[in-house]
Structure formats: C-alpha cells, structure tokens
Amino acid sequence: MTKELWRRFDRIVIFDTETTGIDFDTDRIIELGGVAIEERGEVDSLNCLIRLPEGKTLPPFIVDLTGITDEERARNGVS
C-alpha cells in the first residue's frame, strides 16, 4: 500500500485537531496540527493553538488530556 501511495502522490499532508469536546454544536477546535510527508520523510509541519471566545475556558478534563492550558493559548494562540 505504501509504495502505491508514493506512485500516486508526491506529498501527503496529515492534519490533527484537539478540541474542547466532541459536540459539534458547542465544542471548539483549540489546536490544529499538520505534517507534510514525502517519500523521504517529513518535510514540513504546522502547529497552531487557537483561542476560545472571550470568557470561555478549557474544561479540566481537556487540559489533563491534551496538556494545553488556557494560559498557553492566551499567550501563543491565534484568534
């Protein structure tokens, strides 16, 4: 399967998200990560923290699960 992928594509990009939960209507994305891979290995990557709306905080379970804190997002996050 792997050789077939590299015959069809010269680069594959994989994305990963962290969220405040799994409810589409109420939960938010808090981190977006991506990695670009070519046959020789990783060639580029992205990691972006995302701020929540004013006054919203992360549930303690999500902080424990992801290691992402409100302080870290406030300092390094994008809106």
PDB file with one MODEL, atoms N, CA, C and O in Angstrom:
MODEL        1
ATOM      1  N   MET A   1       0.819  -1.205   0.000  1.00  0.00           N
ATOM      2  CA  MET A   1       0.000   0.000   0.000  1.00  0.00           C
ATOM      3  C   MET A   1       0.858   1.262   0.000  1.00  0.00           C
ATOM      4  O   MET A   1       0.546   2.214  -0.715  1.00  0.00           O
ATOM      5  N   THR A   2       1.937   1.288   0.791  1.00  0.00           N
ATOM      6  CA  THR A   2       2.773   2.482   0.880  1.00  0.00           C
ATOM      7  C   THR A   2       3.384   2.839  -0.467  1.00  0.00           C
ATOM      8  O   THR A   2       3.357   4.004  -0.863  1.00  0.00           O
ATOM      9  N   LYS A   3       3.930   1.869  -1.172  1.00  0.00           N
ATOM     10  CA  LYS A   3       4.531   2.135  -2.482  1.00  0.00           C
ATOM     11  C   LYS A   3       3.488   2.671  -3.454  1.00  0.00           C
ATOM     12  O   LYS A   3       3.784   3.531  -4.283  1.00  0.00           O
ATOM     13  N   GLU A   4       2.271   2.158  -3.347  1.00  0.00           N
ATOM     14  CA  GLU A   4       1.180   2.640  -4.208  1.00  0.00           C
ATOM     15  C   GLU A   4       0.891   4.118  -3.943  1.00  0.00           C
ATOM     16  O   GLU A   4       0.665   4.876  -4.886  1.00  0.00           O
ATOM     17  N   LEU A   5       0.894   4.532  -2.690  1.00  0.00           N
ATOM     18  CA  LEU A   5       0.676   5.945  -2.365  1.00  0.00           C
ATOM     19  C   LEU A   5       1.723   6.832  -3.015  1.00  0.00           C
ATOM     20  O   LEU A   5       1.380   7.867  -3.587  1.00  0.00           O
ATOM     21  N   TRP A   6       2.997   6.449  -2.939  1.00  0.00           N
ATOM     22  CA  TRP A   6       4.066   7.284  -3.492  1.00  0.00           C
ATOM     23  C   TRP A   6       4.080   7.256  -5.012  1.00  0.00           C
ATOM     24  O   TRP A   6       4.642   8.157  -5.634  1.00  0.00           O
ATOM     25  N   ARG A   7       3.481   6.255  -5.620  1.00  0.00           N
ATOM     26  CA  ARG A   7       3.330   6.276  -7.083  1.00  0.00           C
ATOM     27  C   ARG A   7       2.247   7.273  -7.484  1.00  0.00           C
ATOM     28  O   ARG A   7       2.312   7.871  -8.558  1.00  0.00           O
ATOM     29  N   ARG A   8       1.263   7.445  -6.624  1.00  0.00           N
ATOM     30  CA  ARG A   8       0.139   8.333  -6.941  1.00  0.00           C
ATOM     31  C   ARG A   8       0.349   9.767  -6.476  1.00  0.00           C
ATOM     32  O   ARG A   8      -0.149  10.699  -7.107  1.00  0.00           O
ATOM     33  N   PHE A   9       1.091   9.958  -5.364  1.00  0.00           N
ATOM     34  CA  PHE A   9       1.237  11.287  -4.766  1.00  0.00           C
ATOM     35  C   PHE A   9       2.705  11.571  -4.473  1.00  0.00           C
ATOM     36  O   PHE A   9       3.456  10.670  -4.099  1.00  0.00           O
ATOM     37  N   ASP A  10       3.110  12.823  -4.645  1.00  0.00           N
ATOM     38  CA  ASP A  10       4.486  13.181  -4.283  1.00  0.00           C
ATOM     39  C   ASP A  10       4.569  13.744  -2.870  1.00  0.00           C
ATOM     40  O   ASP A  10       5.656  13.833  -2.299  1.00  0.00           O
ATOM     41  N   ARG A  11       3.426  14.125  -2.302  1.00  0.00           N
ATOM     42  CA  ARG A  11       3.373  14.651  -0.936  1.00  0.00           C
ATOM     43  C   ARG A  11       2.020  14.324  -0.328  1.00  0.00           C
ATOM     44  O   ARG A  11       0.990  14.421  -0.995  1.00  0.00           O
ATOM     45  N   ILE A  12       2.027  13.935   0.944  1.00  0.00           N
ATOM     46  CA  ILE A  12       0.801  13.673   1.693  1.00  0.00           C
ATOM     47  C   ILE A  12       0.803  14.609   2.893  1.00  0.00           C
ATOM     48  O   ILE A  12       1.815  14.741   3.582  1.00  0.00           O
ATOM     49  N   VAL A  13      -0.329  15.259   3.141  1.00  0.00           N
ATOM     50  CA  VAL A  13      -0.461  16.154   4.288  1.00  0.00           C
ATOM     51  C   VAL A  13      -1.502  15.557   5.226  1.00  0.00           C
ATOM     52  O   VAL A  13      -2.610  15.216   4.812  1.00  0.00           O
ATOM     53  N   ILE A  14      -1.127  15.437   6.491  1.00  0.00           N
ATOM     54  CA  ILE A  14      -1.999  14.855   7.512  1.00  0.00           C
ATOM     55  C   ILE A  14      -2.303  15.938   8.544  1.00  0.00           C
ATOM     56  O   ILE A  14      -1.393  16.616   9.021  1.00  0.00           O
ATOM     57  N   PHE A  15      -3.562  16.099   8.884  1.00  0.00           N
ATOM     58  CA  PHE A  15      -3.978  17.078   9.883  1.00  0.00           C
ATOM     59  C   PHE A  15      -4.496  16.383  11.131  1.00  0.00           C
ATOM     60  O   PHE A  15      -5.038  15.280  11.068  1.00  0.00           O
ATOM     61  N   ASP A  16      -4.320  17.045  12.262  1.00  0.00           N
ATOM     62  CA  ASP A  16      -4.823  16.563  13.540  1.00  0.00           C
ATOM     63  C   ASP A  16      -5.399  17.750  14.288  1.00  0.00           C
ATOM     64  O   ASP A  16      -4.861  18.854  14.206  1.00  0.00           O
ATOM     65  N   THR A  17      -6.475  17.540  15.007  1.00  0.00           N
ATOM     66  CA  THR A  17      -7.063  18.617  15.803  1.00  0.00           C
ATOM     67  C   THR A  17      -7.203  18.184  17.253  1.00  0.00           C
ATOM     68  O   THR A  17      -7.329  17.000  17.563  1.00  0.00           O
ATOM     69  N   GLU A  18      -7.176  19.171  18.123  1.00  0.00           N
ATOM     70  CA  GLU A  18      -7.565  18.993  19.518  1.00  0.00           C
ATOM     71  C   GLU A  18      -8.773  19.891  19.726  1.00  0.00           C
ATOM     72  O   GLU A  18      -8.823  21.004  19.204  1.00  0.00           O
ATOM     73  N   THR A  19      -9.745  19.405  20.490  1.00  0.00           N
ATOM     74  CA  THR A  19     -10.979  20.162  20.690  1.00  0.00           C
ATOM     75  C   THR A  19     -11.347  20.206  22.171  1.00  0.00           C
ATOM     76  O   THR A  19     -10.733  19.536  23.002  1.00  0.00           O
ATOM     77  N   THR A  20     -12.359  21.009  22.479  1.00  0.00           N
ATOM     78  CA  THR A  20     -12.848  21.098  23.850  1.00  0.00           C
ATOM     79  C   THR A  20     -13.804  19.961  24.182  1.00  0.00           C
ATOM     80  O   THR A  20     -14.244  19.846  25.326  1.00  0.00           O
ATOM     81  N   GLY A  21     -14.130  19.125  23.217  1.00  0.00           N
ATOM     82  CA  GLY A  21     -15.046  18.004  23.407  1.00  0.00           C
ATOM     83  C   GLY A  21     -15.466  17.466  22.057  1.00  0.00           C
ATOM     84  O   GLY A  21     -14.816  17.743  21.049  1.00  0.00           O
ATOM     85  N   ILE A  22     -16.549  16.697  22.023  1.00  0.00           N
ATOM     86  CA  ILE A  22     -16.970  16.069  20.768  1.00  0.00           C
ATOM     87  C   ILE A  22     -18.344  16.523  20.277  1.00  0.00           C
ATOM     88  O   ILE A  22     -18.868  15.956  19.319  1.00  0.00           O
ATOM     89  N   ASP A  23     -18.925  17.518  20.902  1.00  0.00           N
ATOM     90  CA  ASP A  23     -20.230  18.024  20.482  1.00  0.00           C
ATOM     91  C   ASP A  23     -20.035  19.120  19.437  1.00  0.00           C
ATOM     92  O   ASP A  23     -19.545  20.207  19.743  1.00  0.00           O
ATOM     93  N   PHE A  24     -20.425  18.818  18.205  1.00  0.00           N
ATOM     94  CA  PHE A  24     -20.242  19.737  17.083  1.00  0.00           C
ATOM     95  C   PHE A  24     -20.887  21.103  17.334  1.00  0.00           C
ATOM     96  O   PHE A  24     -20.357  22.124  16.895  1.00  0.00           O
ATOM     97  N   ASP A  25     -22.010  21.132  18.027  1.00  0.00           N
ATOM     98  CA  ASP A  25     -22.744  22.387  18.236  1.00  0.00           C
ATOM     99  C   ASP A  25     -22.121  23.290  19.296  1.00  0.00           C
ATOM    100  O   ASP A  25     -22.267  24.510  19.226  1.00  0.00           O
ATOM    101  N   THR A  26     -21.429  22.709  20.279  1.00  0.00           N
ATOM    102  CA  THR A  26     -20.951  23.534  21.391  1.00  0.00           C
ATOM    103  C   THR A  26     -19.440  23.552  21.580  1.00  0.00           C
ATOM    104  O   THR A  26     -18.910  24.498  22.162  1.00  0.00           O
ATOM    105  N   ASP A  27     -18.739  22.539  21.105  1.00  0.00           N
ATOM    106  CA  ASP A  27     -17.298  22.458  21.334  1.00  0.00           C
ATOM    107  C   ASP A  27     -16.516  23.138  20.219  1.00  0.00           C
ATOM    108  O   ASP A  27     -17.021  23.356  19.118  1.00  0.00           O
ATOM    109  N   ARG A  28     -15.272  23.466  20.537  1.00  0.00           N
ATOM    110  CA  ARG A  28     -14.423  24.240  19.631  1.00  0.00           C
ATOM    111  C   ARG A  28     -13.087  23.559  19.396  1.00  0.00           C
ATOM    112  O   ARG A  28     -12.617  22.781  20.226  1.00  0.00           O
ATOM    113  N   ILE A  29     -12.486  23.860  18.261  1.00  0.00           N
ATOM    114  CA  ILE A  29     -11.118  23.424  17.985  1.00  0.00           C
ATOM    115  C   ILE A  29     -10.178  24.333  18.764  1.00  0.00           C
ATOM    116  O   ILE A  29     -10.317  25.556  18.727  1.00  0.00           O
ATOM    117  N   ILE A  30      -9.206  23.727  19.480  1.00  0.00           N
ATOM    118  CA  ILE A  30      -8.249  24.519  20.251  1.00  0.00           C
ATOM    119  C   ILE A  30      -6.814  24.361  19.738  1.00  0.00           C
ATOM    120  O   ILE A  30      -5.927  25.120  20.128  1.00  0.00           O
ATOM    121  N   GLU A  31      -6.589  23.380  18.868  1.00  0.00           N
ATOM    122  CA  GLU A  31      -5.262  23.219  18.279  1.00  0.00           C
ATOM    123  C   GLU A  31      -5.393  22.537  16.926  1.00  0.00           C
ATOM    124  O   GLU A  31      -6.180  21.606  16.753  1.00  0.00           O
ATOM    125  N   LEU A  32      -4.604  23.020  15.968  1.00  0.00           N
ATOM    126  CA  LEU A  32      -4.547  22.418  14.654  1.00  0.00           C
ATOM    127  C   LEU A  32      -3.090  22.083  14.374  1.00  0.00           C
ATOM    128  O   LEU A  32      -2.213  22.942  14.465  1.00  0.00           O
ATOM    129  N   GLY A  33      -2.849  20.840  14.036  1.00  0.00           N
ATOM    130  CA  GLY A  33      -1.501  20.408  13.683  1.00  0.00           C
ATOM    131  C   GLY A  33      -1.518  19.776  12.315  1.00  0.00           C
ATOM    132  O   GLY A  33      -2.522  19.198  11.899  1.00  0.00           O
ATOM    133  N   GLY A  34      -0.418  19.885  11.622  1.00  0.00           N
ATOM    134  CA  GLY A  34      -0.312  19.269  10.310  1.00  0.00           C
ATOM    135  C   GLY A  34       1.120  18.868  10.039  1.00  0.00           C
ATOM    136  O   GLY A  34       2.056  19.461  10.576  1.00  0.00           O
ATOM    137  N   VAL A  35       1.284  17.874   9.217  1.00  0.00           N
ATOM    138  CA  VAL A  35       2.615  17.439   8.811  1.00  0.00           C
ATOM    139  C   VAL A  35       2.563  17.063   7.335  1.00  0.00           C
ATOM    140  O   VAL A  35       1.655  16.360   6.891  1.00  0.00           O
ATOM    141  N   ALA A  36       3.558  17.546   6.577  1.00  0.00           N
ATOM    142  CA  ALA A  36       3.699  17.194   5.165  1.00  0.00           C
ATOM    143  C   ALA A  36       4.789  16.138   5.058  1.00  0.00           C
ATOM    144  O   ALA A  36       5.893  16.306   5.575  1.00  0.00           O
ATOM    145  N   ILE A  37       4.458  15.052   4.380  1.00  0.00           N
ATOM    146  CA  ILE A  37       5.377  13.922   4.259  1.00  0.00           C
ATOM    147  C   ILE A  37       5.610  13.626   2.781  1.00  0.00           C
ATOM    148  O   ILE A  37       4.671  13.552   1.988  1.00  0.00           O
ATOM    149  N   GLU A  38       6.871  13.460   2.435  1.00  0.00           N
ATOM    150  CA  GLU A  38       7.249  12.966   1.117  1.00  0.00           C
ATOM    151  C   GLU A  38       7.895  11.611   1.318  1.00  0.00           C
ATOM    152  O   GLU A  38       8.115  11.194   2.455  1.00  0.00           O
ATOM    153  N   GLU A  39       8.200  10.925   0.247  1.00  0.00           N
ATOM    154  CA  GLU A  39       8.739   9.573   0.376  1.00  0.00           C
ATOM    155  C   GLU A  39       9.985   9.539   1.260  1.00  0.00           C
ATOM    156  O   GLU A  39      10.231   8.542   1.939  1.00  0.00           O
ATOM    157  N   ARG A  40      10.769  10.612   1.259  1.00  0.00           N
ATOM    158  CA  ARG A  40      11.997  10.655   2.068  1.00  0.00           C
ATOM    159  C   ARG A  40      11.730  10.957   3.542  1.00  0.00           C
ATOM    160  O   ARG A  40      12.641  10.854   4.363  1.00  0.00           O
ATOM    161  N   GLY A  41      10.490  11.332   3.892  1.00  0.00           N
ATOM    162  CA  GLY A  41      10.137  11.613   5.273  1.00  0.00           C
ATOM    163  C   GLY A  41       9.433  12.953   5.429  1.00  0.00           C
ATOM    164  O   GLY A  41       8.957  13.533   4.454  1.00  0.00           O
ATOM    165  N   GLU A  42       9.373  13.439   6.671  1.00  0.00           N
ATOM    166  CA  GLU A  42       8.700  14.709   6.975  1.00  0.00           C
ATOM    167  C   GLU A  42       9.451  15.872   6.342  1.00  0.00           C
ATOM    168  O   GLU A  42      10.672  15.975   6.465  1.00  0.00           O
ATOM    169  N   VAL A  43       8.704  16.757   5.657  1.00  0.00           N
ATOM    170  CA  VAL A  43       9.329  17.909   5.008  1.00  0.00           C
ATOM    171  C   VAL A  43       8.841  19.245   5.562  1.00  0.00           C
ATOM    172  O   VAL A  43       9.497  20.268   5.364  1.00  0.00           O
ATOM    173  N   ASP A  44       7.714  19.254   6.245  1.00  0.00           N
ATOM    174  CA  ASP A  44       7.205  20.497   6.824  1.00  0.00           C
ATOM    175  C   ASP A  44       6.147  20.159   7.863  1.00  0.00           C
ATOM    176  O   ASP A  44       5.548  19.084   7.832  1.00  0.00           O
ATOM    177  N   SER A  45       5.926  21.092   8.784  1.00  0.00           N
ATOM    178  CA  SER A  45       4.898  20.861   9.792  1.00  0.00           C
ATOM    179  C   SER A  45       4.307  22.185  10.259  1.00  0.00           C
ATOM    180  O   SER A  45       4.873  23.254  10.031  1.00  0.00           O
ATOM    181  N   LEU A  46       3.169  22.089  10.910  1.00  0.00           N
ATOM    182  CA  LEU A  46       2.427  23.244  11.407  1.00  0.00           C
ATOM    183  C   LEU A  46       1.823  22.858  12.745  1.00  0.00           C
ATOM    184  O   LEU A  46       1.316  21.748  12.905  1.00  0.00           O
ATOM    185  N   ASN A  47       1.876  23.767  13.700  1.00  0.00           N
ATOM    186  CA  ASN A  47       1.189  23.571  14.970  1.00  0.00           C
ATOM    187  C   ASN A  47       0.652  24.930  15.398  1.00  0.00           C
ATOM    188  O   ASN A  47       1.423  25.871  15.583  1.00  0.00           O
ATOM    189  N   CYS A  48      -0.641  25.038  15.553  1.00  0.00           N
ATOM    190  CA  CYS A  48      -1.273  26.320  15.834  1.00  0.00           C
ATOM    191  C   CYS A  48      -2.308  26.176  16.946  1.00  0.00           C
ATOM    192  O   CYS A  48      -3.286  25.442  16.799  1.00  0.00           O
ATOM    193  N   LEU A  49      -2.093  26.872  18.047  1.00  0.00           N
ATOM    194  CA  LEU A  49      -3.083  26.926  19.118  1.00  0.00           C
ATOM    195  C   LEU A  49      -4.140  27.962  18.742  1.00  0.00           C
ATOM    196  O   LEU A  49      -3.832  28.963  18.096  1.00  0.00           O
ATOM    197  N   ILE A  50      -5.375  27.720  19.146  1.00  0.00           N
ATOM    198  CA  ILE A  50      -6.484  28.594  18.785  1.00  0.00           C
ATOM    199  C   ILE A  50      -7.169  29.071  20.057  1.00  0.00           C
ATOM    200  O   ILE A  50      -7.522  28.271  20.925  1.00  0.00           O
ATOM    201  N   ARG A  51      -7.352  30.383  20.157  1.00  0.00           N
ATOM    202  CA  ARG A  51      -8.006  30.963  21.331  1.00  0.00           C
ATOM    203  C   ARG A  51      -9.507  30.684  21.306  1.00  0.00           C
ATOM    204  O   ARG A  51     -10.116  30.583  20.241  1.00  0.00           O
ATOM    205  N   LEU A  52     -10.081  30.563  22.483  1.00  0.00           N
ATOM    206  CA  LEU A  52     -11.530  30.460  22.622  1.00  0.00           C
ATOM    207  C   LEU A  52     -12.112  31.868  22.695  1.00  0.00           C
ATOM    208  O   LEU A  52     -11.378  32.826  22.935  1.00  0.00           O
ATOM    209  N   PRO A  53     -13.424  32.006  22.491  1.00  0.00           N
ATOM    210  CA  PRO A  53     -14.048  33.322  22.648  1.00  0.00           C
ATOM    211  C   PRO A  53     -13.819  33.869  24.058  1.00  0.00           C
ATOM    212  O   PRO A  53     -13.634  33.106  25.006  1.00  0.00           O
ATOM    213  N   GLU A  54     -13.834  35.161  24.180  1.00  0.00           N
ATOM    214  CA  GLU A  54     -13.644  35.857  25.460  1.00  0.00           C
ATOM    215  C   GLU A  54     -14.528  35.249  26.544  1.00  0.00           C
ATOM    216  O   GLU A  54     -15.729  35.061  26.348  1.00  0.00           O
ATOM    217  N   GLY A  55     -13.926  34.948  27.679  1.00  0.00           N
ATOM    218  CA  GLY A  55     -14.657  34.419  28.818  1.00  0.00           C
ATOM    219  C   GLY A  55     -14.801  32.903  28.841  1.00  0.00           C
ATOM    220  O   GLY A  55     -15.230  32.348  29.853  1.00  0.00           O
ATOM    221  N   LYS A  56     -14.458  32.223  27.761  1.00  0.00           N
ATOM    222  CA  LYS A  56     -14.538  30.751  27.711  1.00  0.00           C
ATOM    223  C   LYS A  56     -13.214  30.154  28.180  1.00  0.00           C
ATOM    224  O   LYS A  56     -12.145  30.684  27.876  1.00  0.00           O
ATOM    225  N   THR A  57     -13.292  29.053  28.918  1.00  0.00           N
ATOM    226  CA  THR A  57     -12.089  28.359  29.393  1.00  0.00           C
ATOM    227  C   THR A  57     -12.177  26.875  29.043  1.00  0.00           C
ATOM    228  O   THR A  57     -13.247  26.350  28.737  1.00  0.00           O
ATOM    229  N   LEU A  58     -11.037  26.228  29.096  1.00  0.00           N
ATOM    230  CA  LEU A  58     -10.981  24.801  28.793  1.00  0.00           C
ATOM    231  C   LEU A  58     -11.507  23.975  29.960  1.00  0.00           C
ATOM    232  O   LEU A  58     -11.234  24.296  31.117  1.00  0.00           O
ATOM    233  N   PRO A  59     -12.253  22.923  29.672  1.00  0.00           N
ATOM    234  CA  PRO A  59     -12.664  22.009  30.729  1.00  0.00           C
ATOM    235  C   PRO A  59     -11.425  21.325  31.327  1.00  0.00           C
ATOM    236  O   PRO A  59     -10.496  20.995  30.589  1.00  0.00           O
ATOM    237  N   PRO A  60     -11.395  21.108  32.640  1.00  0.00           N
ATOM    238  CA  PRO A  60     -10.238  20.447  33.273  1.00  0.00           C
ATOM    239  C   PRO A  60      -9.870  19.108  32.625  1.00  0.00           C
ATOM    240  O   PRO A  60      -8.688  18.787  32.503  1.00  0.00           O
ATOM    241  N   PHE A  61     -10.863  18.332  32.213  1.00  0.00           N
ATOM    242  CA  PHE A  61     -10.583  17.051  31.571  1.00  0.00           C
ATOM    243  C   PHE A  61      -9.746  17.246  30.301  1.00  0.00           C
ATOM    244  O   PHE A  61      -8.823  16.474  30.039  1.00  0.00           O
ATOM    245  N   ILE A  62     -10.065  18.266  29.524  1.00  0.00           N
ATOM    246  CA  ILE A  62      -9.347  18.526  28.272  1.00  0.00           C
ATOM    247  C   ILE A  62      -7.921  19.000  28.559  1.00  0.00           C
ATOM    248  O   ILE A  62      -6.992  18.624  27.843  1.00  0.00           O
ATOM    249  N   VAL A  63      -7.737  19.818  29.597  1.00  0.00           N
ATOM    250  CA  VAL A  63      -6.391  20.242  29.992  1.00  0.00           C
ATOM    251  C   VAL A  63      -5.560  19.018  30.372  1.00  0.00           C
ATOM    252  O   VAL A  63      -4.412  18.885  29.945  1.00  0.00           O
ATOM    253  N   ASP A  64      -6.137  18.130  31.168  1.00  0.00           N
ATOM    254  CA  ASP A  64      -5.424  16.905  31.566  1.00  0.00           C
ATOM    255  C   ASP A  64      -5.123  16.011  30.365  1.00  0.00           C
ATOM    256  O   ASP A  64      -4.036  15.440  30.274  1.00  0.00           O
ATOM    257  N   LEU A  65      -6.066  15.888  29.458  1.00  0.00           N
ATOM    258  CA  LEU A  65      -5.920  15.013  28.302  1.00  0.00           C
ATOM    259  C   LEU A  65      -4.891  15.532  27.302  1.00  0.00           C
ATOM    260  O   LEU A  65      -4.063  14.765  26.811  1.00  0.00           O
ATOM    261  N   THR A  66      -4.939  16.834  26.995  1.00  0.00           N
ATOM    262  CA  THR A  66      -4.100  17.394  25.932  1.00  0.00           C
ATOM    263  C   THR A  66      -2.832  18.065  26.429  1.00  0.00           C
ATOM    264  O   THR A  66      -1.857  18.183  25.688  1.00  0.00           O
ATOM    265  N   GLY A  67      -2.841  18.510  27.691  1.00  0.00           N
ATOM    266  CA  GLY A  67      -1.712  19.284  28.195  1.00  0.00           C
ATOM    267  C   GLY A  67      -1.753  20.737  27.765  1.00  0.00           C
ATOM    268  O   GLY A  67      -0.848  21.507  28.087  1.00  0.00           O
ATOM    269  N   ILE A  68      -2.798  21.122  27.040  1.00  0.00           N
ATOM    270  CA  ILE A  68      -2.957  22.511  26.592  1.00  0.00           C
ATOM    271  C   ILE A  68      -3.666  23.282  27.693  1.00  0.00           C
ATOM    272  O   ILE A  68      -4.674  22.820  28.228  1.00  0.00           O
ATOM    273  N   THR A  69      -3.146  24.452  28.033  1.00  0.00           N
ATOM    274  CA  THR A  69      -3.752  25.265  29.088  1.00  0.00           C
ATOM    275  C   THR A  69      -4.335  26.551  28.524  1.00  0.00           C
ATOM    276  O   THR A  69      -3.985  26.967  27.420  1.00  0.00           O
ATOM    277  N   ASP A  70      -5.223  27.179  29.283  1.00  0.00           N
ATOM    278  CA  ASP A  70      -5.779  28.470  28.883  1.00  0.00           C
ATOM    279  C   ASP A  70      -4.668  29.515  28.777  1.00  0.00           C
ATOM    280  O   ASP A  70      -4.685  30.351  27.874  1.00  0.00           O
ATOM    281  N   GLU A  71      -3.710  29.467  29.693  1.00  0.00           N
ATOM    282  CA  GLU A  71      -2.606  30.427  29.684  1.00  0.00           C
ATOM    283  C   GLU A  71      -1.765  30.283  28.414  1.00  0.00           C
ATOM    284  O   GLU A  71      -1.383  31.278  27.798  1.00  0.00           O
ATOM    285  N   GLU A  72      -1.484  29.045  28.033  1.00  0.00           N
ATOM    286  CA  GLU A  72      -0.691  28.783  26.827  1.00  0.00           C
ATOM    287  C   GLU A  72      -1.420  29.293  25.580  1.00  0.00           C
ATOM    288  O   GLU A  72      -0.809  29.915  24.710  1.00  0.00           O
ATOM    289  N   ARG A  73      -2.722  29.027  25.498  1.00  0.00           N
ATOM    290  CA  ARG A  73      -3.492  29.500  24.345  1.00  0.00           C
ATOM    291  C   ARG A  73      -3.573  31.019  24.325  1.00  0.00           C
ATOM    292  O   ARG A  73      -3.481  31.622  23.255  1.00  0.00           O
ATOM    293  N   ALA A  74      -3.746  31.659  25.495  1.00  0.00           N
ATOM    294  CA  ALA A  74      -3.809  33.125  25.559  1.00  0.00           C
ATOM    295  C   ALA A  74      -2.494  33.747  25.093  1.00  0.00           C
ATOM    296  O   ALA A  74      -2.488  34.779  24.423  1.00  0.00           O
ATOM    297  N   ARG A  75      -1.398  33.115  25.452  1.00  0.00           N
ATOM    298  CA  ARG A  75      -0.074  33.634  25.126  1.00  0.00           C
ATOM    299  C   ARG A  75       0.311  33.354  23.670  1.00  0.00           C
ATOM    300  O   ARG A  75       0.871  34.225  23.004  1.00  0.00           O
ATOM    301  N   ASN A  76       0.018  32.152  23.170  1.00  0.00           N
ATOM    302  CA  ASN A  76       0.510  31.725  21.863  1.00  0.00           C
ATOM    303  C   ASN A  76      -0.565  31.453  20.827  1.00  0.00           C
ATOM    304  O   ASN A  76      -0.248  31.126  19.684  1.00  0.00           O
ATOM    305  N   GLY A  77      -1.821  31.582  21.201  1.00  0.00           N
ATOM    306  CA  GLY A  77      -2.905  31.233  20.285  1.00  0.00           C
ATOM    307  C   GLY A  77      -3.246  32.314  19.292  1.00  0.00           C
ATOM    308  O   GLY A  77      -2.906  33.484  19.468  1.00  0.00           O
ATOM    309  N   VAL A  78      -3.922  31.896  18.248  1.00  0.00           N
ATOM    310  CA  VAL A  78      -4.442  32.816  17.249  1.00  0.00           C
ATOM    311  C   VAL A  78      -5.947  32.877  17.401  1.00  0.00           C
ATOM    312  O   VAL A  78      -6.569  31.956  17.933  1.00  0.00           O
ATOM    313  N   SER A  79      -6.524  33.962  16.934  1.00  0.00           N
ATOM    314  CA  SER A  79      -7.978  34.120  17.051  1.00  0.00           C
ATOM    315  C   SER A  79      -8.685  33.574  15.840  1.00  0.00           C
ATOM    316  O   SER A  79      -9.913  33.624  15.767  1.00  0.00           O
TER     317      SER A  79
ENDMDL
END
